[in-house]
Amino acid sequence: MFHALTVTRVRPAAEDAVALTFAVPPALRDTFRHVPGQHLTLRHGDLRRTYSICGPPGSAELTVGVRRVPGGAFSGHAVTALAAGDTVEVLPPAGRFTLRPRPGHFAAITGGSGITPVLSMAATLLADEPAARFTLLRSDRSAASAMFLDEVADLKDRHPGRFQPLHVLTREDGEAGLAPGRLDAAKLRALLPALVPPAGIAGWYLCGPPGLLDAARAALRALGVPRARVHAELFHAGAAPPPPAPAPATRGGGTLTATLDGRRATWPTAPGETLLAAVLRNRPDAPYACRGGVCGTCRARLTEGRVRMDRNYALEEPELTAGYVLACQARALTERVALDFDA
């Protein structure tokens, strides 16, 4: 359910990005309590977009970072038009790319806007767990494009010896003396052991564009890091591939049974359409945001039938094994399918 939250501040976060801060009224504090790393879905007209929360939990305010993307209708509105006093429709926090404070040494590799959820993770971990440490390797085009530089510097000042940030700029020389250029798998394999013992890190958190995530996964795998310790969230997957032809079993359509908010119903499906499209025709309140297989808002458990997903950047292997799918990417392979959004 969307709630109208009031914007209290809009401040620059980089040359093409802003930090939006919302007031959370007392009656909604529990509803909007978040785990570090989660995101909010914002709605403007028919547009829905997800943005990660960059502050620690427990506050009467929530702040998200929004970077303007070329041609982005929502991000353009947020960066250029939103002002204090405006209201925005917001869904409660969601997402499983999270870090709950606990002892140990944690590390993150981020690119661009990927710093946003990791900033919340690091700030909360270091404040709440004295026996924790955090190493951050971030990559940006330039210093001017880097989001939340002051906040990262403040973390370093508040937690000396426990927070280690390193900044790589791909298009200009950085202060750390590292050569500019993209962080590929070979560079990461050489760089990471000089920063931390990779296999000894309790959890790796990767957030950024697809190329950086692929390179980081490959480097960590080569360095012997167990797959279960690597957690990733993608920012901006790019254009979706064209939809595949309907499976032979569904060329005449079929049926979908969906459970949502305790209500169960069965509806017809059109040939080759996504399950989310079928649900939304009958339940406009169904959860979704990006429709690109990235945010995971439409995650549901498949309880009957078989589907194929066009793309998946949100679900990890244990979730897939447990039967979860992304409704925005799932197309039926059998005449009958069933989804449980409440699972």
Buried (B, 14 or more C-beta within 10 A) or exposed (E): EBBEBBBBBBEEBBBBBBBBBBBBEEEBEEEBBBBBBBBBBBBBEEEBBBBBBBBBBEBEEBBBBBBBBEEBEBBBBBBEEBEEEBEBBBBBBBBBBBBEBEEBBBBBBBBBBBBBBBBBBBBBBBBBBEEBBBBBBBBBBBBEBBBBBEBBEEBBEEBEEBBBBBBBBBEEEBEEEBEEEEBBBEBBBEBBEEBBEBEEBBBBBBBBBBEBBBBBBBBBBBBEBEEEBBBBBBBBBEEEEEEEEBBEBBEEBBBBBBBBEEEEEEEEBBBBBBBBBBBBBBBEEBBBBBBBBBBBBBBBBBBEBEBEBBBBBBBBEEBEEEEBBBBBBBBBBBBBBBBBBEE
